[in-house]
């Protein structure tokens, strides 16, 4: 069953938007963990790592959780 849209409070949202919001939330959590343990100092440009993590999490959530 492939979802065509999600209805949240009467507003229809596409599944890719839901996957993207969840991906950004997971990337924010990962960035906080990396900053807490001071591992982000090993990256050349940490904001680019955040964008890459958001893309990776969005694809993984869209593929395995929501099944876009």
VEXFI-940814 format. One record per residue: residue in one letter; residue number from 1; x negated, y, z negated of N, C-alpha, C in turn. Coordinates in Angstrom, 3 decimals, padded with zeros to 6 digits. Example, Ala and Ser with C-alpha at 12.3 -4.5 7.8 and 13.67 -1.06 7.14 Angstrom:
# residues 2
- A;1;-013.190;-005.690;-007.800;-012.300;-004.500;-007.800;-013.200;-003.300;-007.800;
- S;2;-012.850;-002.250;-007.080;-013.670;-001.060;-007.140;-012.900;000.030;-007.870;
# end
This chain:
# residues 68
- X;1;-000.840;-001.175;000.000;000.000;000.000;000.000;-000.893;001.248;000.000;
- X;2;-000.900;001.962;001.085;-001.669;003.188;001.211;-000.766;004.357;000.839;
- X;3;-001.155;005.155;-000.150;-000.301;006.296;-000.507;-000.371;007.387;000.549;
- X;4;000.781;007.944;000.862;000.814;009.028;001.835;000.666;010.377;001.147;
- X;5;001.214;010.513;-000.028;001.037;011.716;-000.830;001.390;011.404;-002.278;
- X;6;000.926;012.255;-003.158;001.226;012.147;-004.578;002.129;013.304;-004.954;
- X;7;003.162;013.018;-005.716;004.074;014.063;-006.162;003.764;014.374;-007.628;
- X;8;003.268;015.568;-007.879;002.967;016.019;-009.232;003.790;017.271;-009.484;
- X;9;004.755;017.168;-010.369;005.658;018.268;-010.732;006.378;018.819;-009.504;
- X;10;006.759;017.939;-008.606;007.506;018.360;-007.436;006.654;018.922;-006.315;
- X;11;005.337;018.899;-006.465;004.426;019.394;-005.439;003.724;018.194;-004.827;
- X;12;003.790;018.065;-003.519;003.168;016.949;-002.833;001.701;017.273;-002.536;
- X;13;000.817;016.367;-002.946;-000.623;016.555;-002.759;-001.186;015.386;-001.956;
- X;14;-002.105;015.647;-001.031;-002.707;014.556;-000.269;-003.656;013.743;-001.148;
- X;15;-003.825;012.466;-000.828;-004.685;011.630;-001.667;-006.153;012.056;-001.651;
- X;16;-006.619;012.644;-000.557;-008.016;013.088;-000.524;-008.250;014.241;-001.504;
- X;17;-007.256;015.095;-001.698;-007.389;016.180;-002.670;-007.496;015.623;-004.087;
- X;18;-006.702;014.620;-004.391;-006.776;013.982;-005.713;-008.141;013.322;-005.901;
- X;19;-008.629;012.634;-004.867;-009.951;011.992;-004.946;-011.054;013.037;-005.103;
- X;20;-010.922;014.174;-004.421;-011.937;015.227;-004.521;-011.945;015.852;-005.915;
- X;21;-010.767;016.080;-006.477;-010.706;016.646;-007.831;-011.307;015.678;-008.843;
- X;22;-011.029;014.391;-008.705;-011.616;013.402;-009.607;-013.123;013.290;-009.384;
- X;23;-013.571;013.400;-008.140;-015.004;013.342;-007.841;-015.767;014.504;-008.436;
- X;24;-015.182;015.693;-008.366;-015.835;016.870;-008.959;-015.862;016.746;-010.482;
- X;25;-014.796;016.206;-011.063;-014.769;016.017;-012.521;-015.838;015.013;-012.953;
- X;26;-016.005;013.934;-012.205;-017.050;012.958;-012.529;-018.443;013.551;-012.327;
- X;27;-018.612;014.369;-011.303;-019.904;015.013;-011.071;-020.229;016.002;-012.189;
- X;28;-019.214;016.705;-012.686;-019.450;017.618;-013.806;-019.880;016.848;-015.043;
- X;29;-019.255;015.703;-015.288;-019.639;014.883;-016.437;-021.065;014.356;-016.276;
- X;30;-021.406;013.926;-015.068;-022.771;013.434;-014.824;-023.796;014.551;-014.968;
- X;31;-023.464;015.747;-014.491;-024.389;016.882;-014.621;-024.595;017.256;-016.082;
- X;32;-023.534;017.179;-016.871;-023.687;017.467;-018.309;-024.610;016.451;-018.980;
- X;33;-024.463;015.181;-018.619;-025.333;014.144;-019.193;-026.781;014.371;-018.764;
- X;34;-026.986;014.694;-017.474;-028.346;014.966;-016.994;-028.953;016.181;-017.694;
- X;35;-028.152;017.219;-017.911;-028.655;018.407;-018.605;-028.911;018.129;-020.077;
- X;36;-028.069;017.315;-020.694;-028.238;017.009;-022.117;-029.555;016.268;-022.371;
- X;37;-029.862;015.322;-021.503;-031.093;014.553;-021.661;-032.273;015.178;-020.916;
- X;38;-032.093;016.387;-020.399;-033.128;017.164;-019.717;-033.740;016.413;-018.528;
- X;39;-032.916;015.685;-017.820;-033.379;014.980;-016.636;-033.242;015.830;-015.376;
- X;40;-032.479;016.918;-015.465;-032.281;017.756;-014.284;-033.532;018.565;-013.942;
- X;41;-034.503;018.625;-014.839;-035.722;019.371;-014.533;-036.575;018.652;-013.491;
- X;42;-036.282;017.387;-013.218;-037.029;016.636;-012.220;-036.487;016.826;-010.809;
- X;43;-035.373;017.540;-010.674;-034.801;017.801;-009.362;-035.287;019.157;-008.862;
- X;44;-035.497;019.256;-007.554;-035.968;020.507;-006.966;-034.896;021.585;-007.052;
- X;45;-033.641;021.226;-006.739;-032.549;022.194;-006.724;-031.306;021.520;-007.318;
- X;46;-031.098;021.620;-008.639;-030.009;020.908;-009.306;-028.597;021.186;-008.760;
- X;47;-028.271;022.409;-008.292;-026.923;022.575;-007.729;-026.673;021.703;-006.497;
- X;48;-027.702;021.441;-005.726;-027.545;020.562;-004.574;-027.302;019.121;-005.018;
- X;49;-027.904;018.726;-006.120;-027.665;017.402;-006.685;-026.227;017.297;-007.155;
- X;50;-025.683;018.375;-007.722;-024.281;018.384;-008.139;-023.351;018.190;-006.943;
- X;51;-023.625;018.872;-005.841;-022.797;018.728;-004.635;-022.902;017.314;-004.088;
- X;52;-024.108;016.750;-004.103;-024.292;015.383;-003.615;-023.550;014.384;-004.496;
- X;53;-023.608;014.573;-005.806;-022.876;013.686;-006.711;-021.372;013.808;-006.499;
- X;54;-020.886;015.017;-006.289;-019.458;015.214;-006.044;-019.027;014.496;-004.770;
- X;55;-019.839;014.569;-003.735;-019.507;013.865;-002.481;-019.524;012.353;-002.676;
- X;56;-020.526;011.855;-003.366;-020.633;010.412;-003.593;-019.457;009.917;-004.421;
- X;57;-019.134;010.613;-005.507;-018.008;010.198;-006.337;-016.682;010.297;-005.591;
- X;58;-016.518;011.307;-004.753;-015.283;011.448;-003.983;-015.109;010.282;-003.023;
- X;59;-016.175;009.896;-002.357;-016.090;008.764;-001.431;-015.807;007.471;-002.180;
- X;60;-016.480;007.260;-003.310;-016.258;006.034;-004.078;-014.844;005.963;-004.641;
- X;61;-014.353;007.051;-005.193;-012.992;007.065;-005.739;-011.971;006.919;-004.620;
- X;62;-012.197;007.595;-003.508;-011.280;007.480;-002.387;-011.266;006.097;-001.768;
- X;63;-012.387;005.404;-001.808;-012.469;004.074;-001.204;-011.935;002.981;-002.119;
- X;64;-012.337;003.015;-003.382;-012.026;001.889;-004.249;-010.861;002.118;-005.202;
- X;65;-010.554;003.352;-005.552;-009.483;003.610;-006.525;-008.186;003.992;-005.833;
- X;66;-008.241;004.999;-004.971;-007.020;005.504;-004.335;-006.766;004.802;-003.010;
- X;67;-007.806;004.301;-002.386;-007.718;003.611;-001.086;-007.138;004.513;-000.015;
- X;68;-007.911;005.532;000.341;-007.483;006.483;001.371;-007.572;005.806;002.731;
# end
